[in-house]
Amino acid sequence: MRPSFRACALLSVTAFAIVACKSSNNVQISGAGSTFVYPVMTRWIQDFSQSHSNVQINYQSIGSGGGIQQVKSQTVDFGASDAPLSDDQLKDMPPVIQIPESAGPVVITYNLPQLSKPLQLSSDALAGIFLGTVKNWHDPLIVKDNPGVNLPAQPIVVVHRADGSGTTNAFTTYLSAVSPDWQSKVGKGNSVSWPVGIGGKGSEGVTGQLRQAPGAIGYVELTYAEQNKLPVVKMKNQAGNYIAPTAESTTAAIDAFTAQLSQDPRTPIVNPPATAASAYPISTLTFLIIPKDGPDKNKRAALKNFIQYIITDGQSTAGSLNYAPLPDGVKQFDKQQLGQMTAAGQPIQ
C-alpha cells in the first residue's frame, strides 16, 4: 500500500472511530404526561439541550393520566402529572419517585367578546355553572359578581377535558372543596362524570372548543389562554377578593400552605384561607414521576441531571412562563428524593 493511501485509510478509520465513539455517548430520554406543564417543559428541554448536546429529550403532551399509565407500563423514562399519586395508586406502580417541579393556576376562560372587562365569578357561581344549575350568563349569581356589567342573556356552553387530566383533578379538587353539592354528586379526580358540557382532548382541545362556541366557558392553563388570546376569570377567594390568575397569585397560594407542604408536598393548594388575601384559589403543584431504578447508567445519569436542572436553574424559566417557582422547602425535598435514583441498582454518581 502506498504511504499516502495508507495514511488516508488510517485517517478514515480514525474518523469513523471518533464518530462511533461520539454516537455511543448520545442519550435519548422519553417523557409523557401533563399538558399543563408542556409549555415550560418544552422550554426546559431546549435550555438543557444547549449545554448537553448529546442528550435528546422527547416529551409527549398526552395528559397526566396517559403519562402515569406509560410510567406504569415502563414505556417512558419519566412522567408528569398535575395530580400526585396517592398511596393506593403507588401500590400499583413500579417503585417511583414523585417530586413537585412547578406550580401554576388553573384558569377559567370564556368566549364572551362583548364584555368590556374581565368576568368575575364566585365559587358558588362557578360550581353552579359546571353542575348545570346556572345555565345563562344573566343568572343572578353571575350578575351579583359583576356589578355594572352588561351580561348577555345567553346560554352557557360548558367545555371540559375529555381525557384523564391532572388539570381536571386540580379543578375538581377546588370544586369539591367549595361546593358540598359538587363533592356529593361528582367528586374529584383525573376523570369525572361531568353533569353537563362537551369535552375536548387536552388543553388544546378545550381551547379549540371554546373559540368555536359563543358563550362557552372552560378551564385550561394560563399559558394556553394567553397563547390563544382568551380572557380569564377573576376568581373570588376566601378573603372576598376577585383575583386574577398569575404566577404571583399562585405563589401566594403556595405560601398559605407552607406548613402542610413541608410535611407532604402532595397537599392540595386550592381554596387557601382568608388570611391569603392575594392568593388565586385554583392553583396546583405539578409533579414529575420517575422510576427509582433503570438499567442504562448513562440514561439515568442524564435524566437525573435534567431533573436537577429543572428544580434549580429551571425555576427562573418557570417564572417567566407564568408558572410559580417552587419554594425553598419543596426544592430541598426534591433534592433529597432525587438521591434515591439508582441505575442497575447502584447509586448514580
Residue pairs with C-beta under 8 A, 6 or more apart in sequence:
1 9
22 54
25 54
25 298
26 54
26 55
26 56
27 54
27 55
27 56
27 298
27 299
27 302
28 56
28 57
28 58
28 299
29 55
29 56
29 57
29 58
29 77
29 78
29 299
29 302
29 303
29 306
30 57
30 58
30 59
30 60
30 75
30 76
30 77
31 41
31 57
31 58
31 59
31 60
31 67
31 76
31 77
31 78
31 79
31 80
32 59
32 60
32 61
32 62
32 66
32 67
32 70
32 76
32 79
32 80
33 60
33 61
33 62
33 63
33 64
33 66
33 67
33 68
33 70
33 79
33 80
33 81
33 166
33 289
34 41
34 61
34 63
34 64
34 67
34 80
34 81
34 82
34 166
34 167
34 286
35 61
35 62
35 63
35 165
35 167
35 202
35 203
35 204
35 221
36 64
36 82
36 104
36 106
36 166
36 167
36 203
36 221
36 284
36 286
37 80
37 82
37 101
37 102
37 286
37 323
38 59
38 61
38 203
39 221
39 223
39 224
39 227
39 321
40 102
40 223
40 317
40 318
40 321
40 323
41 59
41 80
42 59
43 317
43 321
44 306
44 309
44 310
44 314
44 317
45 57
45 59
47 309
47 314
47 317
48 55
48 57
48 306
48 309
48 314
49 55
49 56
49 57
52 302
52 305
52 306
55 302
55 305
55 306
57 306
59 80
60 66
60 76
61 202
62 70
62 163
62 202
63 161
63 163
63 164
63 165
63 166
63 201
63 202
64 79
64 80
64 81
64 82
64 83
64 164
64 165
64 166
64 167
64 169
64 190
65 163
65 164
65 165
65 166
65 190
65 191
66 163
66 164
67 76
67 79
67 80
67 81
67 289
68 79
68 81
68 85
68 89
68 93
68 289
70 76
70 79
71 78
71 79
71 93
71 94
71 96
71 289
71 291
72 92
72 93
72 94
74 94
74 291
77 290
77 291
77 294
77 299
77 303
78 288
78 289
78 290
78 291
78 303
78 307
79 288
79 289
79 290
80 101
80 286
80 287
80 288
80 289
81 98
81 166
81 286
81 287
81 289
82 165
82 166
82 167
82 169
82 170
82 284
82 285
82 286
82 287
83 166
83 169
83 170
83 190
83 284
83 287
84 98
84 265
84 266
84 285
84 287
85 93
85 96
85 98
85 289
86 266
90 96
94 291
94 292
95 291
95 292
95 293
96 289
96 290
96 291
96 292
97 289
97 290
97 291
97 292
97 337
97 338
97 340
97 341
98 266
98 287
98 288
98 289
98 290
98 337
99 265
99 287
99 288
99 290
99 307
99 311
99 333
99 334
99 337
99 338
100 265
100 285
100 286
100 287
100 326
100 330
100 333
100 334
101 286
101 287
101 288
101 307
101 310
101 311
101 326
101 334
102 285
102 286
102 315
102 318
102 323
102 324
102 325
102 326
103 250
103 251
103 253
103 254
103 269
103 283
103 284
103 285
103 286
103 323
103 324
103 326
104 221
104 222
104 247
104 250
104 283
104 284
104 286
104 322
104 323
104 324
105 221
105 222
105 245
105 246
105 249
105 250
105 280
105 282
105 283
105 284
105 322
106 167
106 170
106 171
106 174
106 219
106 220
106 221
106 245
106 282
106 283
106 284
107 219
107 220
107 221
107 222
107 225
107 232
107 233
107 245
107 282
108 121
108 126
108 217
108 218
108 219
108 232
108 233
108 235
108 282
109 207
109 210
109 217
109 218
109 219
109 220
109 225
109 230
109 231
109 232
109 233
110 119
110 210
110 216
110 217
110 218
110 230
110 231
110 233
111 157
111 210
111 211
111 213
111 214
111 215
111 216
111 217
111 230
112 119
112 137
112 152
112 154
112 214
112 215
112 231
114 150
114 152
115 149
115 151
115 231
116 149
117 149
118 231
118 232
118 233
118 234
118 244
119 146
119 149
119 231
119 233
119 234
120 145
120 146
120 233
120 234
120 235
120 236
120 242
121 129
121 142
121 145
121 233
121 234
121 235
121 236
122 141
122 144
122 145
122 235
122 236
123 174
123 175
123 178
123 179
123 235
123 236
123 271
123 281
124 141
124 178
124 179
125 134
125 139
125 141
125 142
125 144
125 145
126 175
126 233
126 235
127 175
127 178
127 179
127 181
127 182
128 134
128 139
128 141
129 156
129 158
129 217
130 158
130 160
130 175
130 182
130 194
130 195
130 196
130 197
131 179
131 181
131 182
131 185
131 186
131 195
131 196
132 158
132 195
132 196
134 141
134 142
134 156
135 155
135 156
136 153
136 154
136 155
136 156
137 151
137 152
137 153
137 154
137 155
137 156
137 215
138 151
138 152
138 153
138 154
142 151
143 151
145 236
145 242
152 215
154 214
154 215
155 215
156 215
156 216
156 217
157 197
157 198
157 213
157 214
157 215
157 216
157 217
158 194
158 196
158 197
158 198
158 216
158 217
158 218
159 197
159 198
159 199
159 200
159 206
159 209
159 210
159 213
159 216
159 217
159 218
160 168
160 194
160 197
160 198
160 199
160 200
160 206
160 218
160 219
161 167
161 168
161 199
161 200
161 201
161 202
161 203
161 205
161 206
161 219
162 199
162 200
162 201
162 205
163 191
163 201
163 202
164 190
164 191
165 190
165 191
165 202
166 190
166 284
166 286
167 203
167 219
167 220
167 221
167 284
168 189
168 190
168 191
168 192
168 219
169 188
169 189
169 190
169 284
170 268
170 270
170 282
170 283
170 284
171 219
171 282
172 182
172 186
172 187
172 188
172 189
172 192
173 188
173 268
173 270
173 284
174 270
174 271
174 281
174 282
175 182
175 183
175 186
175 188
176 182
176 183
176 186
176 187
176 188
177 183
177 268
177 270
177 271
178 271
178 281
185 195
186 192
186 193
186 194
186 195
198 209
198 213
199 205
199 209
200 206
200 207
200 208
200 209
200 218
203 220
203 221
203 224
204 224
206 218
206 219
206 220
206 224
207 218
207 220
207 224
207 225
207 228
207 230
209 216
209 218
210 216
210 217
210 218
210 228
210 230
211 228
211 230
219 282
220 230
222 232
222 245
222 246
222 322
223 321
223 322
224 230
225 231
225 232
226 322
232 244
232 245
234 242
234 243
234 244
235 242
235 243
235 245
235 280
235 281
235 282
236 242
236 243
236 281
237 243
237 271
237 272
237 274
237 276
237 277
237 279
237 280
237 281
238 271
238 272
238 273
238 274
238 276
238 281
239 274
239 275
239 276
239 277
239 279
240 274
241 277
241 278
243 249
243 278
243 279
243 280
243 281
244 280
245 280
245 282
246 280
246 322
247 319
247 322
247 323
247 324
247 325
248 278
248 324
249 278
249 279
249 280
249 283
250 279
250 280
250 283
250 323
250 324
251 324
251 325
252 272
252 276
252 278
252 279
252 280
253 269
253 270
253 272
253 276
253 279
253 280
253 281
253 283
254 261
254 269
254 283
254 285
254 324
254 327
255 276
255 279
255 327
256 269
256 272
256 273
256 275
256 276
256 279
257 267
257 269
257 272
258 327
258 329
260 267
261 267
261 269
261 327
261 329
261 330
262 329
262 333
265 285
265 330
265 333
268 284
269 283
269 284
269 285
270 281
270 282
270 283
270 284
271 281
272 279
272 281
283 324
285 330
288 307
288 310
290 303
290 307
290 341
292 340
292 341
292 342
293 341
293 342
293 343
293 344
293 345
294 300
294 303
294 343
294 344
295 343
295 344
296 343
297 343
297 344
297 346
297 348
299 343
300 341
300 342
300 343
300 348
301 343
301 348
301 349
303 341
304 338
304 341
304 348
307 338
308 335
308 338
311 326
311 331
311 334
311 335
311 338
312 331
315 325
315 326
315 331
316 325
318 324
318 325
319 325
326 334
341 348
342 348
